[in-house]
Amino acid sequence: MLALLLLSALLWHRAAAWGFRDGVLHNSIWLERAAGVYHREARSGKYRLTFAEARAVCEYEGGHLATLQQLEAARKIGFHVCAAGWMAKGRVGYPIVKAGANCGFGKTGIVDYGIRLNRSERWDAYCYNPNGKECGGVFTDSKHIFKSPGYPNEYENEQVCYWHIRVSYGHRIHLQFLEFDLEEDTACLADFLEVYDSYDDVNGFVGRFCGDELPDDIISTGNVMTLKFLTDASVTAGGFQIRYSSLDMPALPKNASAQGKSPFLPGKFGIM
């Protein structure tokens, strides 16, 4: 009887680390480990990094290539990137949360290409650095404020950052720009922030923003959004602060698109 009570106490202690928050099942160990997992691609575009280059990118930022287990931990709380990348030990794969015909072969989980014999193949990178989470992240809270790397100081050159937002099912995301100051460029090709009404930067493109004028608020059609921040090799600016909050309102039809308070205008502040 005593042994049974001790076993029950142990199981209860472990179960306390689990729980639902905002409709997402969490484990405290997963959250801690997943917090530092992020995706990196070369500034010149996707699939440009050899294994040695991917490892160097992560180490330069104070981290290392993520393990398969760390990437899976991040996926468990909503980390979804439709881009294959190097992991530790020369492994290549990518995390899929929502099955889709164009990504993940219609399945969820880690799409695992296995350990590559040719380390000169070119992919992206998945890094792990629990102490370097400014550039990108995965958010599952009902509301949060996040900032460009280094804010309120100016951001650095040659950054590629992804933020993935996932709120509880049946809710939508209200995105508000509190501060916004990126390099001015008429074509929005130098430093820019892109917003996607989806789990990744493949589908659901909403707009590209640069300059110093606050973009309009954006409301998602579903419970996920992705933001992508890229900077070039010259000229920096003050950066941004963005607040999101969960809205208890039904999702829009699949053929609808996310909208701001007014239509996006072409030019340096937003491109549809």
N, C-alpha and C positions, 0 to 999 in steps of 0.2 A: 504493500500500500504506500509506504514511504517512497519507494522507488518510483511509483506511478506519479506521485505528487511532484517529485523532483523533475521527472521528465516533462510533466505538464507545465511546470514553471519555466523550464528551459525553452519549450516550444513557444510559450506565450512571450518570453523575452525576445525571441527571434521574430515572432510575428509582429511585435510592436514596431519593428523597422519597416514594415509594409503598411500600405494604406492608400486609400483613394484621395486624391486632391484634384479638384476641378475635373473630375471624371476620368483621370488618368491614374493607373496603378503605379505606385512608386515603391522603390526600395532604397533606403538611405545610403546603402553601400553603392548601389548603382548610380545614384545621383552624384555622390562624391567623386566616383571614378569617371563618370561620363562628362562631368562639368568641364574637363580640360580637353575633350576630344573635338577636333575641328578639321575642316577640309581646306586644303591649299592647292592652288593651281599656279602655274607660271603666269607672270604678268602678260606674256605673249599669247596666252590662251590655254585651252584644255589639252591634256595629254602631251606635255612637252618635257616631263621630268624623268630622267633615268633613276634607278634605285639610289645611286650615290647622291644625285642632286636632290632627290626627295628627302633623304636622310639629312643632308646638309641644311635644307630649308628648316626642318624641324629643330635641329640642333642650334642653328643660328638664333632661333627664338627662345632658346632655353629649354626645349623639350626633346622629344624623340618620336620616332614613328610609333603610332598606336598599335597595340596588339589586336588580334581578332576579338578577344574577349572585351577589350575596352570599347571597340567599335560597336559590338553587339549591345553593351551596356548603354551606350548613347542612343542606339536605335530603339531600345526599349522605352525611352522617354520621349521619342518623337523625332530623333535625328534622321533625316531622309535626304540623301543627295544622289542624284542620278548621274554619277560620274565615278568611274573606277579609279582607285588610287592605291599607291604602295602602302603597305603596312610593315610591321616588324618582320624580320626573317625573310624578307623578299616576297611576302604574300601580296596579292592584289585582289581587291574586291570593293564593294560599296554597299551602304545600308538602305534598305527599302522598308518603309512603314506602310505605304499604301500601294497595293498592286495596281499596275497599269500596263496597257498594251505596249507602250513605247519605252518602258523602263522596268527592268527586273523580271522580264519574261513572264509577267502576270502573276508573280509570286511575291511574298513578303519574306523578310529575313535578310541575312547577309548574302549577297550574290558573290560567291567565292570563286575566284579564278585559280586559286591554289598558289603554291610557292613556285615562282617563275625561275626557270633555269637561266634564261637570258636576262641579266640585270640591266641590259642596255635598252630594253623595251621602254617606251615612254608612256607614262600615266600621270595622274595627279598624285597627291599625297594626303594621308590622314595622320595628323600629328596628335600627340598627347602631351599636354603641359598644364597641370592643375593650377599653376601659378601664373599662367599667361592667358587669361580668358577674355581680354578686352576686345580682341579682334574676332568677333563672331560669337555664337553661342546658341544654345537651345533653351527656349523659354516655355514653360508650361503653367506658370502662375496666371491667375485671372487678370492681373494688371502688373505692369512693370515699366520702368524708365531705363532705357539703355542709350549708350553714347558711342561716338566714334572713338577709335583708339587714342588715348592720351588726353581726351577732353577734360578740362577746358583749354589745354594747350593745343597747338596745331597738330594735326595728324601727320604721319610720315609718308614719304614717297613709296611707291611700289608695294601697296597693300592690296590684298584680296581677302575680304571678310564676308562671311555668310552669317546671317541670323535667321533661325527657324523658330516660328511662333506656332504653338499648338494649344488651343483652349479646349474646353470640354465639348463633346459632341452635341450638336443642336444649338451652339452659340456661334456668333460671328465676331470678328476682330475690328475694333475701331482704332485706327492708327492716326496719331496726332504729332505733328512736327513742332517742337517747342523752340528749337534753335536750328538754324541751317545756314552754313557758310562753306561752300566748296569752290574750287577753282572755277572761274568764269570761262566758258567756252561755248561759242554759238552752237556748235554741233554736239556738245555734251559728250565728247570722246576722251577728254583728259582725265579728270577726276569726276566720278559720278556715283549715284546711288540708284539701284534698280529695285523695283517692288514687283513681286510676283504673287498672284492669288492662287498659290498652290504649295505643295511640299518642296518644290525644287525650282531651279531656274531654267526649266525646259518648257513648262506650260504656264498659262495664266499670266502672261506679261501685262502689267498695269501701266508702268511708266518709268522713264529714266529722268533723274533730276540732278541739276548742278546749279552753280551760281549762288546768290545770297538771298533769294526771295523764298519765303516759307511756302512749301507746297501745300495744297489743300489737304484736308483730312481725307482718309481713305477707309472705306468699310469693305471688308472681305465678303465673298459670297458664301464661304463655308467657315470651318473652324481652324484653318491653317493659312499661314503666309510665310513667304521667304523674302529676305532683303539681301542684296548683294552690293558691296561697296568696293570699288576699284579706284586706285590712284596710279598716276603715271610716274615718270622718273624726275619730274621737275615741278616746282611751284606747289605749295601747300596752303591751307587756309584753316579757319577756326574749327571746322567740323560740325557736328550736329548732336542734338538731344532729341530722342523720340519716345513718346509715351504710347503704349497700347493698353486697351482695356477690353474685357470680354463683354459682349452684348447678348442678352438673353432674347434672341429673336431668331426666327426660322431662317434656314439657308435659302438662298435664291435658286431659281432653276439652273440647270447645268449650262444652258445657253446664255445665261446672263454674265455680266462682267462686273468686277469691283469698280466702284465709283467714288470720286471725291465730291467735294461740295459743289464743284463746277467742272466742266470738261477740261482735260489737260490740254495745254497749249504747246504747239511745237516751238522749238527754240532752246535756249540755254536752261530753262527752268523745268521743262518736262517734255518728253517725247513719247507719243503713243505708238 
